[in-house]
Amino acid sequence: MHRWTGKPGSGSLKDKTIQKLRGRIENILDRHAVPFAKAQEIVEELTDEVSWAFVGREHKLERGGRGRPADGPANLLSVNVADILMKHKIRGSWLGGGTEEEDGQMGIVAELEAVALAAFREACETEVGVMARPARISEARKMLGKIERN
């Protein structure tokens, strides 16, 4: 059984982190030909999600038993990024089929989720680099599927 623990907190992302995040998101959306008005909405929503994850970074997702503890705020961020994009009818973790040596071309959902996680980790001053991995969204959704979110 998973359980959220932590105290209420406040904070905000540094302006530099917000600017880099917004620029990266805008570049990705532009490259995938997302209309400008929709792109601006998505940029705002994704920036807000990263900010909320940063404020909630001290919360822990605990479970009984052994195993590596889950990174609750990062997992929640992964799921919320995918949900925001689904709300705007943007889908696609992989664009092209892969071979046995590689997975194929990364899709827009996986790319934006990796950018959001990288910004979150940069703001938390932990490991910055994040590889795009569509399975991360699925794993996070499975874990959080049994947890009530508001």
C-alpha positions in Angstrom: 0.0 0.0 0.0 1.4 3.4 -1.0 1.0 6.4 1.2 1.9 10.1 0.7 3.7 11.7 3.6 5.0 15.3 3.9 4.3 18.7 5.1 2.8 21.6 3.2 5.4 23.9 1.6 5.9 26.7 -0.7 8.5 27.8 -3.2 9.0 28.6 -6.9 11.2 27.7 -9.7 14.1 30.0 -10.5 13.4 32.3 -13.4 16.4 30.8 -15.4 14.9 27.3 -15.0 11.4 28.5 -16.1 12.9 30.3 -19.2 14.9 27.2 -20.2 11.9 24.9 -19.7 9.6 27.2 -21.7 12.1 27.5 -24.5 12.6 23.7 -24.8 8.9 23.0 -24.7 8.2 25.7 -27.4 10.9 24.3 -29.6 9.5 20.7 -29.4 6.0 21.9 -30.0 7.1 24.0 -33.0 9.1 21.1 -34.4 6.0 18.9 -34.3 3.8 21.7 -35.9 1.5 22.2 -32.9 -0.6 25.4 -33.6 0.6 28.5 -31.7 -2.5 29.1 -29.5 -2.5 25.4 -28.4 1.2 25.5 -27.9 1.0 28.5 -25.5 -1.6 26.7 -23.4 0.5 23.6 -23.2 3.6 25.6 -22.3 1.7 27.2 -19.4 0.2 24.0 -18.1 3.5 22.0 -18.3 5.4 24.9 -16.6 2.8 24.9 -13.8 3.1 21.1 -13.4 6.9 21.3 -13.0 6.4 24.1 -10.5 3.9 22.1 -8.4 6.2 19.1 -8.5 9.1 21.3 -7.3 7.0 22.6 -4.4 6.0 19.1 -3.5 9.5 17.7 -3.8 9.7 16.9 0.0 6.6 14.7 -0.1 7.4 11.0 -0.1 5.4 8.1 -1.6 6.0 5.4 1.0 5.0 1.8 0.8 5.4 -1.1 3.2 8.0 -3.7 2.6 11.3 -3.8 0.9 12.5 -2.2 -2.3 13.7 1.1 -3.5 11.5 4.0 -2.5 9.5 5.5 -5.3 10.1 9.1 -6.4 6.5 10.2 -5.9 6.7 13.8 -7.2 8.7 12.7 -10.3 6.2 9.9 -11.0 3.3 12.2 -10.5 4.9 14.7 -12.9 5.4 12.0 -15.6 1.7 11.0 -15.4 0.4 14.6 -15.3 2.5 15.6 -18.3 1.0 12.7 -20.3 -2.5 13.6 -19.1 -2.1 17.3 -20.1 -0.9 16.2 -23.6 -3.8 13.7 -23.9 -6.2 16.5 -22.9 -4.9 18.5 -25.9 -5.2 15.4 -28.1 -1.4 15.0 -28.5 -0.2 11.4 -28.4 2.8 9.4 -29.3 5.6 8.0 -27.3 7.4 6.5 -30.3 7.1 7.9 -33.8 8.9 5.3 -35.8 9.4 1.6 -35.4 12.8 0.5 -34.2 15.1 -2.4 -34.8 16.6 -4.9 -32.4 19.5 -2.4 -31.8 17.4 0.7 -31.2 13.8 1.7 -30.2 13.0 4.1 -33.0 12.4 7.8 -33.1 11.2 9.4 -29.9 7.7 10.8 -29.9 6.4 14.1 -28.6 5.0 12.8 -25.4 8.2 11.1 -24.3 10.2 14.1 -25.4 8.2 16.6 -23.4 8.0 14.3 -20.3 11.8 14.0 -20.4 12.2 17.8 -20.7 9.8 18.4 -17.7 11.6 15.8 -15.6 15.0 17.3 -16.4 13.8 20.8 -15.4 12.3 19.3 -12.2 15.6 17.6 -11.3 17.6 20.7 -12.2 15.4 22.8 -9.9 15.9 20.2 -7.1 19.6 20.3 -7.8 19.8 16.5 -8.3 20.9 14.6 -11.3 19.9 16.7 -14.3 20.1 14.5 -17.4 17.0 12.4 -18.2 16.6 10.0 -21.1 13.2 9.8 -22.8 11.6 6.6 -21.8 7.9 6.0 -22.6 7.9 3.1 -20.2 8.5 5.5 -17.3 5.0 7.0 -17.9 3.4 3.5 -17.9 5.3 2.5 -14.8 4.3 5.7 -13.0 0.7 5.3 -14.1 0.6 1.7 -12.7 2.0 2.8 -9.4 -0.2 5.8 -9.1 -3.3 4.1 -10.4 -4.3 2.9 -6.9 -3.7 6.3 -5.4 -6.4 8.9 -5.3 -5.3 12.2 -6.9 -7.2 15.5 -6.7 
